[in-house]
């Protein structure tokens, strides 16, 4: 009976923490992947986490960028004085190569309904300031991956000169800003006696020698990542690439375009580049010093990231 009363109380008075987001079944975009991991970790710690609802029992909530039912959130927000956090992955207009009207709309939501803001990288926070948008109580918290899925156990042995170095890139969007044109160029100019390239996801470009795999569930993607050596992060103005986070968590050092939040994520565990020729040199450098770069991977764990979210939820 106690369990029934608890369910009735939750239905009437809301969960302890709520997340306003339109969750999608993977494979899907990085924000969706991260919020699934966040929810799972909170629940594993005993928090009652709801989706798109709140009540008088709800102590804290999160609304994600623009990917949620705005009218429902606004209706609840007017009724309950719950502490609300807005998670921003942008500026979206800069990321998409468009105008910033959508970011101005996010700023308006923040002004009216948020108590605090989480930016997913320092780059994102600074870029919003650069375009003149100041948000409430700013915090910077990098994304992290579900360690039950993305981890190093069962990784391929490091390249030893007796086999080809295995390169991989992933993307769930075929927007050219995700780096498809660069990957296509690399595919044509790599030394294929030394390297092999795999792409997992959606793309509009054509590859000559690369292996292309359609989008797969997270568990399968993690297995594929662990069978590769170096991750290529070619996206432009990506504030905190979840694909890159997943690869680093699986133990892959990276070569990355010097753009967006890539340098914050990789730090010293890879080499950046600004053009195609530099990308080839970066790949050669990481391959020649593989263990050195791999040993410098230090992206945050999901536990550390959730600790930081809880500090914002419960200041």
WODA-V482807 format. One record per residue. N is the residue number from 1. SS is DSSP state (hx for helix, st for strand, lp for the rest). Layout:
BEGIN
[[N,SS] [N,SS]]
END
This chain:
BEGIN
[[1,lp] [2,hx] [3,hx] [4,hx] [5,hx] [6,hx] [7,hx] [8,hx] [9,hx] [10,hx] [11,hx] [12,hx] [13,hx] [14,lp] [15,lp] [16,lp] [17,st] [18,st] [19,st] [20,st] [21,lp] [22,lp] [23,lp] [24,lp] [25,lp] [26,lp] [27,lp] [28,lp] [29,lp] [30,hx] [31,hx] [32,hx] [33,hx] [34,hx] [35,hx] [36,hx] [37,hx] [38,hx] [39,hx] [40,hx] [41,hx] [42,hx] [43,hx] [44,hx] [45,lp] [46,lp] [47,lp] [48,lp] [49,st] [50,st] [51,st] [52,lp] [53,lp] [54,lp] [55,lp] [56,lp] [57,lp] [58,lp] [59,lp] [60,st] [61,st] [62,st] [63,st] [64,st] [65,lp] [66,lp] [67,lp] [68,lp] [69,lp] [70,hx] [71,hx] [72,hx] [73,hx] [74,hx] [75,hx] [76,hx] [77,hx] [78,hx] [79,hx] [80,lp] [81,lp] [82,lp] [83,st] [84,st] [85,st] [86,st] [87,st] [88,st] [89,lp] [90,lp] [91,lp] [92,hx] [93,hx] [94,hx] [95,hx] [96,hx] [97,lp] [98,lp] [99,lp] [100,lp] [101,hx] [102,hx] [103,hx] [104,hx] [105,hx] [106,hx] [107,hx] [108,hx] [109,hx] [110,hx] [111,hx] [112,hx] [113,hx] [114,lp] [115,lp] [116,st] [117,st] [118,st] [119,st] [120,lp] [121,lp] [122,hx] [123,hx] [124,hx] [125,hx] [126,hx] [127,hx] [128,hx] [129,hx] [130,hx] [131,lp] [132,lp] [133,lp] [134,lp] [135,lp] [136,lp] [137,lp] [138,st] [139,st] [140,st] [141,lp] [142,lp] [143,lp] [144,lp] [145,lp] [146,lp] [147,lp] [148,lp] [149,lp] [150,lp] [151,lp] [152,lp] [153,lp] [154,lp] [155,lp] [156,lp] [157,lp] [158,lp] [159,lp] [160,lp] [161,lp] [162,lp] [163,lp] [164,lp] [165,st] [166,st] [167,st] [168,st] [169,st] [170,st] [171,st] [172,lp] [173,lp] [174,lp] [175,lp] [176,hx] [177,hx] [178,hx] [179,lp] [180,hx] [181,hx] [182,hx] [183,hx] [184,hx] [185,hx] [186,hx] [187,hx] [188,hx] [189,hx] [190,lp] [191,lp] [192,lp] [193,lp] [194,lp] [195,st] [196,st] [197,st] [198,st] [199,st] [200,st] [201,st] [202,lp] [203,lp] [204,lp] [205,lp] [206,lp] [207,lp] [208,lp] [209,lp] [210,lp] [211,st] [212,st] [213,st] [214,lp] [215,lp] [216,lp] [217,lp] [218,hx] [219,hx] [220,hx] [221,hx] [222,hx] [223,hx] [224,hx] [225,hx] [226,hx] [227,lp] [228,lp] [229,lp] [230,st] [231,st] [232,st] [233,st] [234,lp] [235,lp] [236,lp] [237,lp] [238,lp] [239,lp] [240,lp] [241,lp] [242,hx] [243,hx] [244,hx] [245,hx] [246,hx] [247,hx] [248,hx] [249,hx] [250,lp] [251,lp] [252,lp] [253,st] [254,st] [255,st] [256,st] [257,st] [258,lp] [259,lp] [260,lp] [261,lp] [262,hx] [263,hx] [264,hx] [265,hx] [266,hx] [267,lp] [268,lp] [269,lp] [270,st] [271,st] [272,st] [273,st] [274,lp] [275,lp] [276,hx] [277,hx] [278,hx] [279,hx] [280,hx] [281,hx] [282,hx] [283,hx] [284,hx] [285,hx] [286,hx] [287,hx] [288,hx] [289,lp] [290,hx] [291,hx] [292,hx] [293,hx] [294,hx] [295,lp] [296,lp] [297,lp] [298,lp] [299,lp] [300,lp] [301,lp] [302,hx] [303,hx] [304,hx] [305,hx] [306,hx] [307,hx] [308,hx] [309,hx] [310,hx] [311,hx] [312,hx] [313,hx] [314,lp] [315,lp]]
END
